[in-house]
């Protein structure tokens, strides 16, 4: 296992660093704007007073983060529900491998739900490309953000992956804490959630001799996030559409716009499903297969649970029927659903700055793919 200093660039802030970050956070002009959006004006003073008294991550999250997420849900969602927490034990520690729909909310909502169920919020992996300002860095690292460095030479990227793998293993097996990681790099822009084998290979780097037991040590649990209205859906359609027709290059501030959009855009209803630990499934995989086959099978185990545990909304069923030109799920939606989807389609056209049947199809697929995937595994 690597030494503690080897993790300094990727680990979250410790208690001392959180206390050093708080004055920077409060002094940042953008933080005032966030305060105005997230909290009622009458409690601003008490939040700031309590924030200056914070000593560690638990206090930071209880004073600032958890009320913020609750505020975002109250302002932009029509309810948050969850299922599957009976699959977890407060005495166990996990790596949550989750589908990825929103840059900040997926992990933040899970953290809020864990807290509500008497468990500590997990550490979360974030790409360094999202660190667009000192405020984002301070808020992220004070909220247990693990930095994932995505650029560099092949050698540098291998070293970064080894370091990340070793750190995650240390957090779970030595520090007795949990970690959230997306099943793939970046959000699923097309709504088709699929675990990248590279994520599992990275996790296994810190236990090269035995991939199977190495991944079992991490106690992997799949998590399904289901949004009735896709966060930043128009921006995602725009990215897919432009990627198909030209060499797509992100705007300089596109990641920040996605973070902001996820926080402010209405999302309808939200449901998070916690799957079952997959160690029993991993144990049943044939030991004689090679590493690549092993991680591919484990990826399929994760995907199957994510698909089975989708909470399908009326918008998902309607998009499926529109693509299939059928009435198969007509009992699951109504005129309100049609109006919701039409409104979001108009926003997608505006984001792309064009209208076409191709764009419409890309938009509907975002919502329909969870239905296709759930049907494929008999869900």
Secondary structure, DSSP 8 states (H G I E B T S, - for coil): ---GGGGTTTS---HHHHHHHHHHHHH-HHHHHHHHHHS-GGGHHHHHHHHTT--SHHHHIIIIIHHHHHHHHHHHEEEEEEE-GGG--TT---EEEE---STTHHHHHHHHHHHHTT----EEEEEGGG--SHHHHHHHHHTTEEEE---S-HHHHHHHHHHHHHHHHHHHHTS---EEEESSSS--TTS-----HHHHHHHHGGGTT-HHHHHHTTTEEEEEEEESS-TTHHHHHHHHHHHHHS-----TTHHHHHHHHHHHS--EEEEEEEEEE-HHHHHTS-TTS-HHHHHHHHHHHHHHHHHHT----HHHHHHHHHHHT--TTGGG--HHHHHHHHHHHHHHHHHHT---HHHHHHHHHHHHHHHHHHHHTT-
